Amino acid sequence: MKKYYAIILLLLTVLTSSAQQLSHFSFFTYNYLQYNPAVVGTAPCLDLKFGYRRQWKGFEGAPNTAFANLHGKIGKDSKFRITGIGATMENDDAGPFSYTSLNLLIAHHIKLSNKYFLSGGLGVGFAQYAIEYGEMTLELQDIDPAITGGVNDFVFPTFNVGVWLYRPDRFYGLSVRNVNSPKIDGPKDTRLQRHFSFANGYAMKLTEEMTFKPAFLINYTGKSRASIDAQFLLDYKDMVAVGMAARSGHGFSALIKLAVVNYVTIAYAYDITMNKIRYDGASTHEIILGIRACTKPNPLHVPCAAYD
């Protein structure tokens, strides 16, 4: 029994100790809330997003991720202080393993100068790793009841923090997820690694109608190589944005974002894999639906280049 339990924990450790222990997103500029709780409150009004990512289509048991997030402001509007609240949800499936998380977020924004605002954010919640034993094929599986009757999920608290420095034409963000480095009970001391993320981006006006938006995201997980994402978008009047992205050791992405109707936006990313998986024709698709409940412009809203 201990032999198979150790195998399961080893597989779980491999899944959770790689550079992609938590999900990556190709269109990260449209999805910063999944990385940094300090982003809460930067949208002009109540902001809701739903998304789905299908990775390596054609591979049996390939990862797929569904997520949603919601955030807005609370309290009396102020030109000098803003408080935002929100929530994120994520479900990730990869073969026999699945990961589900739910976090509540809060952030407080203060004015530093005529242009800059600084926010500090906190996210607390819980996560669950589950194992579907029926999807695993192991030697002597039929005669060892541990395979079908053992522990099949691990639930633990999550704790995330972040800071976000921004003004209308640029932003800088730093966040740490899994600050508490929760332990997964088992025959071996297995812990989830802390995730460090740094984000930086700009909005450069080319003409009255065209804006160029480069952005960068660095993710680091303990005992792994940092991953670097770069993204370049050309935006036309906040109605259509097209561009490309690249990730170190992975490949390239084609990006498009469309304002379908008032306050409804759809973003899509198609990944072109350049590592060894490319030989099998694997592709990745990511789609995000964004909805904003803006009834009228808010004169006290402080724009952020990550959202506006």
N, C-alpha and C positions, 0 to 999 in steps of 0.2 A: 504493500500500500504506500509506504513512504517513497518507494522508488517512483511510482507514477505521480504522486503528489509533487515530488521534486521536479519531475519533467514539466508538469503544468506550471509550476512557479517559475521554472527556467524560461519557458516560452513567454510567460507573462512579463518576466523581467526584460527579455529581449524586446518585446513590444513596447515596454514603457521606459527603456533606458536609451533608446536611440535619439537622434536629433529631432525626430518628429514624435516625441512622446505625447504631446498635445498637437492638435490639428494645425496644419498650415493652410492658408487660403491664398489663392492666386490674386484675387482682386482685393488685396488687403486694405487699399485706400478707401474702399467702400464698406469696410468691416472692422474698423479699429476697435470697436467696443468689445470684440471677442478677445482682444489682446490686452487692453488697458482700461481699468475701471475709471481712471481720471477723465476719460473722454465724455462721460455722462454729463449731460447738460450743455454740450457745445452745439447741438442742433438748434435751429430757430424755433422749433415747436416739438410737439410729441412726435417721436420718430420710431417707426416699427420696421423691422427687416426680417424676412424669411429667406433661407438659403439652402441649397443642396449641392453637394460636391460628390461626383462619381469619379473615382480615381482608377486609372489603369483598366479601362473598360475592355472586357474580353478575358480578363484573368479571373479564374474561379476564386471566390473569397477575397477579392480585391477590396480595399477600403472604400467606404462611402460614408458621408457625413451630412447630417441634417442639423440645422441650427436656426435659432431665432433670437432676436434681442429687441428690447424696448427701452427708451429712455426719454426724459423730459425734465423740465424745471419745476421746482416747488417754491412756495413762499412768494413774497412780494418782489417783483422785478426791481433790479437795481443796476445802475451803471457801474457800480464798484464791487458788488458781491453777488454771486449766483450760487444756488445749491441745486444740484441735479440728482435724480434717483433713476434707477433702471434695473433691468434684469437680463440675464443671458441664459440660454438653454442650448445644449449640444448633445447630440447622439452620434457616436462613431462606431461603425461595425467593420471588422476586418477578420474574415474567416470565422473561427469559433469564438473570437473575442469581441466584446462590445464595451463601450465606455459611454456613460451618461452623466451629465453634470447640470446643475442648476445653481445659479449664483444671483444674489441680490447685491446691487451696487449703489454707492452713494459717493458724491464728489462735491467739493466746495471750491469755488473759483473766486479769486481776488484780483483786483486790478493792481498792476505794478507800475505802469507808466501810462503815457497817453495812448499807447498802442498795445502793449503786452498784457495778457492775463496769465495767471498761473493757477492750476488746479491740482488738488491732491485727491486721489480716489481710493476707495476700499471696496473689496468684494468678498463676501462670505457666502458659503453654501455647502453643498455636499456633492460627492461624485460616487459612481459605482462602476467597478469593473466586473463583468460577468463572463463566464465560460460556458459554451454550449458543448457538453461532452459528446453529444450525438454527432457533431460535425468533426470529431477527432477520431483517427484510426491509429490505435496503439497496439503493440504486441501484447497478447494475453488479455485483451480488453474484455472478452466474453467471460473470463473466469475471475476477474478481479472486481468486486462490487464497488471499489473506490472510484472507478471510472464513471459509474452511473449514479452512485449514491453519496458522493463526497460533497464538500463545500463547492458551490458553483458561483458565488459572487463575493465581492469585497466592497464594503461601503465605508467611506471615510470623509471627514470634513475637508473643505478647501478654503484657502485664505489667500487673497490676491491684493496687491497694492500697486499704485502707480502715480506718476506725476505727468503733467501735460502743460507745456509752455507754448502759448500761441498768440498770434495776432492775425489780421485779415489775410496776409500774404505768406505766412510761414508757420510751421509748428515743429516742436521737438517733444518727444515722449519717451519715458522710461518706465518699464513695469517689471514686476516680479510676480509670477504665478506659482502656485504651490509653495508659498513662503514657509508653511509649516512642514514641508517635506513629509507628508503622511506615510505611515508604515502600513504595509500589507502583511497581515499575520500569516505565518507559515513556518516551515522548518528552517527557513533562512531569513535573516534580517533584510527584507526587501522594502525599499522606500522609493517613492516617486520623486524625481529630481525637480529642483527649482528651475523655472524657466525665466530667462532674462530676455527682454525685448527692448530695442531702441528704435524709434521711428523719427524720421525727419522728412519734411516735404516743403514745397514752395508752390505758389501760384503766380506765374509771370505773365502779365498782360502783354500780348503781342499786338493786338489791335483792340478796338472797343468791343469787338465780338468774339475774338479768339484769345484763349488763355492756355498757356503751356504749364503742365503740372507734373514735374518730376518728384519722385518720392523714393525713400529707401527704408528698408526694415532689416534689422540684424537680430537674429534669434540665437540664443546660446543656452544649451542644456549641459549640466555638469558631465564631464568625462566624454564629451563629444565635440566634433568640429562645429564651429559657428556656421550658420547658414545666412547668406546675404541675398536679399531680394531687392531688385531695382524695378521701378515702374515709371513709365513715361506716357502721359495722356495729353491729347490735344482736345480742348473743350470749346464747343461753339455755343455761346449764350446759355450755358447750363442746360442745354436741350439735348445735345449729342456729344459724346466723348469717345474717341477711339485712341488706341495706343497699343503698347506692348510691354511685357514684363520679362524678367529673367531671374532665375534662382541658381545660385552656385551649386554645382554638382547635379543639377536636375535638367534644366532646359529653358525653353522660352514659352511665353503665353501671348496669345492675341486677345485684346480686350475691347469691349464695346459697352457703352452705357447710354440708354435712351430714356428721355422723359416722355412716357407714353401719353399721359394726360396730366392735368394739374395734380401735383403732389404724389404722383405714382411714377416710379422709376424702375427699370429693369436693367440689370448688369449681367454680362456673360463673359466667361473666360474659357478659352480653349488652350490646353497645355500641349506643347510639342515636346515630347520627352527626348532627351539627348544622351541619356546614360544607356546601360546595356539593355534595359527593358525595351528600348526602341526597336530592337530586332524582331520583336513579336508584335509590332504594330499597336502597342498600348497607347491609349489616349485618355485624357482627363477632361471632364466638363464641370463647370461651376456656374450656377445661376443664382442670382439674388434679386428678390422683389422688395423694393423699398416703398413705404407709405408714410406720408407726413400729414398730420392733422392741422395744417396751417389755415386758419380762417381769414386772417388778415396779417399784414406785415407788423412785426414787433419793432418799434423804433428803438428799444433798449437792447435788442439782440446784438451781441458781439460776434461778428463773423469769425470762422476758423477755416483756414485754407484746406483742412482735411475734409470739410463738409460742404463748404459753399463755393 
